[in-house]
Amino acid sequence: QVQLVESGGGLVQPGGSLRLSCAASGSIFSIVSMGWHRQAPGKQRELVAIISSGGSPDYADSVKGRFTISRDNAKNTVTLQMTSLEPEDTALYYCRAVDSFSRNYFGQGTQVTVSS
């Protein structure tokens, strides 16, 4: 089992920046990839960014050039640096981990609200 705890959400004005962090614990040796998903009210959960153990990132088209995902394998953390935030980025952001058995784990989520 893998446990994930997110932090760093909040309220920011359009054009601002936020940094989300996720700390993994438990069977961390089994994690092969980590990432972030988000879910806005009335919408399905969607992938925002994901990064493999080898460090190769992938992003949703809507956040390319604005968000950066990074991973610290020694600290078992994954970070999402978000810049040029838009109201459309408002959502509950979830950290996700996938283990070597292709099992998915999600954290409880952290709210990001972009509003003036």
C-alpha positions in Angstrom: 0.0 0.0 0.0 1.0 3.6 -0.7 -0.2 6.6 1.1 -0.1 10.1 -0.5 -0.5 13.4 1.2 -0.8 16.6 -0.8 -0.1 20.2 0.3 0.2 23.6 -1.2 -3.2 24.5 -2.6 -4.9 27.8 -2.1 -6.4 30.9 -3.6 -4.4 32.8 -6.2 -5.2 35.5 -8.7 -5.1 34.9 -12.5 -1.6 35.0 -13.7 -0.2 33.9 -10.3 1.7 30.8 -9.3 1.3 28.0 -6.8 3.4 25.0 -5.9 1.9 21.7 -5.0 3.8 19.0 -3.1 2.9 15.3 -2.5 4.7 13.0 -0.1 4.5 9.3 -0.5 4.9 6.7 2.3 4.3 3.0 2.7 5.5 0.7 -0.1 7.4 3.4 -1.9 9.9 1.0 -3.4 7.0 -0.3 -5.6 6.2 3.1 -7.2 6.9 3.4 -10.9 5.3 6.7 -11.7 3.8 9.7 -9.9 1.6 12.5 -11.1 -1.2 14.9 -10.6 -4.8 14.8 -11.7 -7.5 17.4 -11.2 -11.3 17.5 -11.0 -13.3 20.6 -11.5 -17.0 20.8 -10.3 -19.2 19.0 -12.8 -16.3 17.6 -14.8 -14.4 14.3 -14.9 -11.1 13.9 -13.3 -8.3 14.5 -15.8 -4.6 13.9 -15.9 -2.5 17.1 -15.5 1.1 15.7 -15.4 2.9 12.5 -14.8 6.6 11.6 -14.3 8.2 8.2 -14.4 10.9 6.8 -12.1 13.4 7.7 -14.8 12.2 11.3 -14.7 10.4 11.6 -18.1 7.5 14.0 -17.7 4.3 14.2 -19.7 1.7 17.0 -19.5 -1.9 17.6 -20.6 -2.0 20.0 -23.5 -3.8 22.6 -21.4 -0.9 23.0 -19.0 2.1 22.6 -21.3 4.5 25.5 -20.9 2.8 26.6 -17.6 3.2 23.7 -15.3 6.3 21.7 -14.4 6.4 18.4 -12.6 9.4 17.2 -10.7 10.2 14.2 -8.5 12.7 13.6 -5.7 13.1 9.9 -5.4 15.3 10.2 -2.3 12.5 12.1 -0.5 9.7 10.3 -2.1 8.0 13.5 -3.2 6.5 14.9 -6.3 6.0 18.6 -7.0 3.9 20.5 -9.4 5.0 24.1 -10.1 2.1 26.0 -11.6 2.6 29.4 -13.3 0.4 31.7 -15.3 -2.7 30.2 -13.6 -6.0 30.7 -15.2 -9.6 30.5 -13.7 -10.0 27.3 -15.8 -7.2 25.7 -13.6 -9.6 25.9 -10.6 -10.1 22.3 -9.3 -9.3 19.8 -6.7 -5.8 18.5 -7.4 -5.0 14.9 -6.6 -1.6 13.3 -6.3 -1.4 9.8 -7.9 1.1 7.0 -7.7 1.2 3.8 -9.8 3.0 0.8 -8.5 4.7 -2.1 -10.2 1.5 -4.1 -10.2 -0.3 -1.2 -12.0 -2.3 -0.3 -8.9 -3.3 3.3 -8.6 -3.3 5.3 -5.4 -4.7 8.8 -4.9 -4.3 11.3 -2.2 -7.2 13.2 -0.6 -6.7 16.2 -2.8 -5.8 19.9 -2.3 -8.0 22.7 -3.6 -6.7 25.2 -6.1 -8.8 28.3 -6.8 -7.9 30.9 -9.4 -10.0 34.0 -9.0 -9.7 37.7 -8.8 
